[in-house]
Amino acid sequence: MDRRPEPARGRLQIFQRMEKEPQARDGSPVLEYHAALATGDLEHLKPLMDKFFQDANVVFEIKKDEMVWQVKSPATFGLSGLWTLEYKRELTTPLCIAAAQGHTACVRHLLGCGADPDASPGGRGALHEACLGGHTACARLLLQHRADPDLLSAEGLAPLHLCRTAASLGCAQALLEHGASVQLEGGASRDTPLHVAAQRGLDEHARLYLNHGARVDARNGRGETALSTACGAAWRPNEQARCLRLCALLLRHGAAADTRDEDERSPLHKACGHARPSLARLLLRHGADARALDYGGASPLARVLQTAACAPDAEPQLTVQELLNHGSPTVWPDAFPKVLKSCAAVPAVIEVLFNSYPQLRVSESWKEVIPEEVFQVHQAFYQALFALAHTPRCLQHLCRCAIRKSFGRKCFSLVPLLPLPESLQNYLLLEPEGVLH
């Protein structure tokens, strides 16, 4: 049901400073009422409602300290319209305040006094607020009182779209038990709940949605699937394992590893843009194309080379290695100095890439593109590189290139089958050694 926020009814005005000091008592019933709701003080709330606020559906108009420009009647005053400088304000209800704070007893009392569970004068209803805060008990109570599980906010978001933290899993379960649609597209981006879970690395939410029939390859307004969204999200180091679990889950449920968004970028492009070797490996093993080009003509290899210097701790050389072992074309030889300039601070990337050529003409002029301070830090490596300026590569390297050429994009799977010591297998797979010869 596309039910939208309802217009406000009676209003109670307060200022933002009461939000900063919810315990304050200055004799004003309105301020005391708001403070009791914000702190969950049911003992103080009941007499206030009995005496002053019998209507549980009043609306708080909270004026903020800052001022903003508000447009007034553009049709009357021309293209630019009439704008006035006014205090920023927020409209909300007692039920929304209590639900946002997770005060279940207050929510129960307000509902018992006739509070409308779907009232949303400020753009979000109490169920939205409960889900945002991850307050499962409040969400269940609202749903038991017939709150609409698919109520849309002013931004076009259903409560499921606001289950954005691990703590909101119980809210998501309750919503689905009460008939919430797992397929709803929300907001300007037209994300489904599965997209939201993927963007935030919520693997348990994603599993829940998939078990309730979520379409794994549903696309949002940018043409992204949930897998594409997950691969493009910015993850902190401690979230990498959870992201990998999430992507593996989506792939097990049939997500296509090589879908393209509106810019023709695949999940692999996005994973490589963040230099995530484990994720790149997972996608490649599920059929992602290492040769794919986006609308700008960039390959996954180009994406990781663009960001390598910004993420040395992510070991971008391992992502480069995975791509080359899955058939990615290497960089055009004439463009190698540009790669050297951008990735000089990560010599392991230069090593892996350099070793993917049977023979690459090394020029003394390359020294000019390497910052002096970088050259000094990695002096041993770059001295070895420039020592190859007038020397052919060793026979062992040429044999490596011949085998790799024969295996092509199946290097990753065929090399481990060779009856060779592990050290030689690693050599064939371009494992960085820190030296060139």
N, C-alpha and C positions, 0 to 999 in steps of 0.2 A: 504494500500500500504506500503510495507516494504522498504521505501526509506531511505537510510542511508546518513550521512553527506558527502558533496562533498569536493574534494580536494581544497586547498587554491589557490588563483590566485596571483595577485600582492600584495606585503607586505609593510607595513609601520612599522618601528621599533620605539618603545618608551620604557621607563623604568617605573617601578612601582611607583616611587615617583611622577609621574604626576597624578596617580590615587589618591594619598593622597592630592594633591594640584591642583584640577582641574581648579581653577580660574587663575593659573599662566600664565603669558604671557612673553615669552622670545624671541619672534621674530621667532620661529621655526613654520612653517606652520603645520607640522605634530602634534606638541604638542598643538597648538591652535585648530586644527581640533578636536583632541580628547577631549580637554577641553570643546569645544562648544557642542559636542555630550553628554558628561557626565552631563553637567549642563542644557541642553535643550536651549541653547542660539541660537535660530534660526536666529536672526538678524546678529550674527557673523558667523554662519554656512554658510549661503547662499553665501556671497562673497568669502569665502574660497573655496567652491565647484566650484564656477564659474571660479575662477582663477587658483586653483591648483589641485582640485580633482573632475574632471568632471565624472570620473568613480565611481559610487556609490557602486561598488562591490569590492573595495580594501579591503585588509585584514590587520588588526592591529596585529603585533607580539609584545605582551607586555612582556618584560623580567622582571621577579620578582627579588626581592633583594636576596632571598635565593637561594642556589645552591643545586642541586639534582643529583644523579647518573643516567645516561641514558645508556641503553644497546645499543651496536653497533654490528651488524653482528654476532650473536651467531653461525651461521652455519660455518663461516669462522674461528672463533677463539676457537672452541671447546665447551664443554658443558657449561662452565662458561661464554663464550663469552667475548667480549671486552666492558668494561664499561668506560665512561668518565664523569668527574664532570663538569656539565654545569649549567648555570642559568636556573631556572624554567621559563617556558614561557607559555603564553596563546595566542591562536589565536581567533580572533573575528572580526566582521564586524561592520561598522558604524550603520547598522540597528539593530544589536543585542545590541549594547551599548545603543542606544536610547530607544529600547523596554524594556530593563532591568530596566531603570530608569523611565519608564512611560511617556516619553516625546512625546506625541501624535503628536504635530505639526511637530517635527523633523522626526518622523516615516513617516508621510504623505508626507513630502518634499522628503525624500529619496526614497520612493516608486514611487513618481512622476518622479524622476530622473532615474528610471530604476533599483532600488535595487532589488535583487532577494530575495523574502520573505522566501525562503527555504534554503538559503545559510547557511552553518553551519561548517565552517572550524575548529572551536574549539570543535566540538562535539555536540553543541546545536544550534538550529536555533532561530530566533527572536521570534517565537511563544512560544518556550520553555521558553525563558527569560521573556516574558510578563506574562506567567502563573505563573512562580515562584514568580514574584513580585506582582501578583494579579492585574495587570493593564488591566482592562476589555476593555477600549477604544482602547488601542493599539492592543489587541488581535482581536477585531472585525475589526479593520482597516486592519490588516494583512490577516485575513480570507476573507475580501471583495476583497483583491488583490490576491486571489487564493493561499494563503499559505496552505500547506497540513496539514489538521487537525490531521492526524495520522503519521506525520513525526517522525521517530525514532531518538533519540539522539545516541551518541556513546555508551551509556550504554544500549541502547535498550528500552528507555523510550519514550512514546508518550506524547504530551502536557498534556493530561488528567492526566497522572501519576504525573505531576508536579503541579497540582492544590492541594496544600498541606495546604493552610490556609483558614480561613473563608472568607478573602478578595478575594479569587480566585473563588468564586461561580459564579460570572458573566462570568468569563473566561470559566468555565466548561459549562455553559449554551450556550455560543456562539459557542463553539466547537461542542456540540451536534447538535445545529441548522444547522451547516455546515457539518454534516455527520460524525463526529468522532465516532469511534467504542467504545462502552462501554464495550466490551468483551476482548479487547486487553490485553495480558499478557506482562508484561514489566520487563526488567532487569534480573539479575541472579536469583532473588527470584520469578520471574514469577507472580508478583502481578497484579491483575486487578485494575482499578480505584476504585472499591468498596473496595478492600483491603486497598488501600491507605487512603481512607476516614475513614474506620473503625479504622485503626491504629492511626489516628490523631484525632479521635472523631468528625469528620465533619458530623453531622447528616443531615444537609441540603443537602450536596453533596450526601450523601448516598441515601436520598429520591429522589433526581434528577436522579441518576443513575438507581435506581430500577424502577422509572416511565418510563425510557427509555429502559427497558428490561434487565437490568443487572441480571445475574444469582446469586441468593442469596447464593447458596451453592457451587459456583465455588471454586476450590481449587488452591492454589499457589504451588510453588515448594517444600514447606515443608509440604504439605498436609493440610494446614490450610484453613478454610473458613473465610469469613469476620467476622463472630461472634467470632470465635476462635482468630483471630487477635486482635479484639477489647478487648476481655477479657484478653489477654496477654500483652497489652500495659501498660506502666507505666504512670498513671494519677496523676496529682497534685490534692490536695484536692478540689480546686475550679472547677475542670473539672469532678468531679464524676457524677454530675447530667446530664451533657451533654452525658457522656459515657453511663449512664443508659438509656437515651432517645434513643440513637443510637442502643443499644442492643435490646431494646423493639421494635424498628422499624424493625430490621432485623427479629426478631421472628414473628412479625405480618405478615411479607411477606413470612413466611414459612421456615425460617432458622431452621435447625435441632439443638436442644439444646444439643445433645449428640454425635456429630461427633468427630472423633479422628484424630489427626495429625500424622506425621510420627513416633512420640514417644509415640503414643497411649494416648496422653493427650487430655482430653476433655476441652471445654470452662470452665466447672466447676473447673477442676484442676487449670486452669490459674487464674480464679477469686479468688479462695481460696489461691493461692500463693501470691496474693496481699491483702488478708484479706478484701474482699469487701462484707459485709453482704447483702447489698441491691441487688447487682448483683447476688450473690449466690442464694438469695431467688427467684429472677426473673427466673433464669435458672432452679431451682428445681421445681418451679410451672409450668414450661413448659416441664417437663419430664426428666430433667437431672438426671443421675444415681449417687446417693451419694455413691454407693458401687464400682464405677469403679476404675480399677487399670491401671496405665500406665506401660510402658515396664520395669521400675525400680521397680515395685510392690508397688508404692505409691498411696494411695487413696487421694481424695480431703481433708479428715480430716488430713492426714499426711502432706499435703502441707501447710495447714494453721498453723499447730503446728510448722512446720519448720521455719516459718517467724513471728510467733506471737511476739517474743521478739523484733524484729526489727521494728514492726509497732504497738506499743501499742495504738497510737492515732486513729488507724483504728478500734479499739474495736474488736479485733479478736475473743473475746468470743462470740460475736453475730453470727459470721460465724460458729463457732463450734456448737453453739446452733441450727442454721438452719439445719446443716448437720445431727445432732443427731435426730432432729424432723422429718427428711425425711428418716430415716432408715439407716443412716450410722452406720456401726459397730464401737464400741468404741475401744480404744486401748487395746491390750492384757495386762492383769494385770501385768505380769512380766516386761513389758516395761514401766510401769507407772513411775518408778524412772527416766528414761531417759527424759520423757516428763516434769517431775518436774524440772529436771536440766535445760532444755532449756527454759522453760516457767515460771520459778520461779518469774521473775520480773512482770508477768502479772497474779496475783492470781485469777482474774475473770475467766481466761481460765481454771486454775486448778479446780476451784469450779464447773464450768459447767461439765467438764469431770468427775470429781470425783462423782458428783451426778447422772451420767448415769449408775453407778454400783449399784446393790442392796446392795452388801457388798464388800468392798475392804480392804484387810488386810493392815493396816497401820503399817509401821515399823519405829522404832526409828532411824534406819540407814539412812533413807531418809534425815535426817537433814544434813548429810554430803554433799549432792549434792547441797544444797542451799547456795549460797554465803552469808557470814555473813552480809554484808551491805544490801543485799536484805531482809534477815530475819528480820533485825532491822527495816527497812522501813515498812514491812508488818507483824509486830510481832503478832498482834492480830489474824490475819487470820491463820498464821502458828501454833500458839499455840492451836487454836481451832482444826486444822487438826490433830496435834499430840496427842491431848486429846482423839481422837477417836481410839487410838492404841489398847486399851483393852476394848472398849465399842461397843456394837452392835448399828447399826443405829436405829433411832426412827421409830415407827410404821407408822407415816405419810409418811416418806420417802419410807418405804417398800411398802405401798399402792401406792405411786406414781410409783414406778418401776413396780408393777404388772399391773397397768393401761397402762403404756407405752408399756410394753411387749405385752399386748393384742391388742393395736392399731397398733403396728409395725411402718411401714414407713408412716402411715397415721395420725400420732400424730398431725401434723400441721393442718390438716383439721377436725379431729374428736374431739379433745379437746375443741375447741371453741363452739361445739354444746352441750357440757354437761351443765346441769342446775346448774352451780356453779358460785360463785362470781368470778370476774375477777382476784382477787389476787390468788385464788386457781388454776384457769386456767393457770396463769403465772407460778405458782409453778410446775404444771404438765409439762409445756413446758420448764423447766430448766432455768427460768429467774434468772440471778445472783442476790443474795441478799447481798453478802459480808460476809456471815457467813456460818458456817457448823454446822449441828446438827444431 
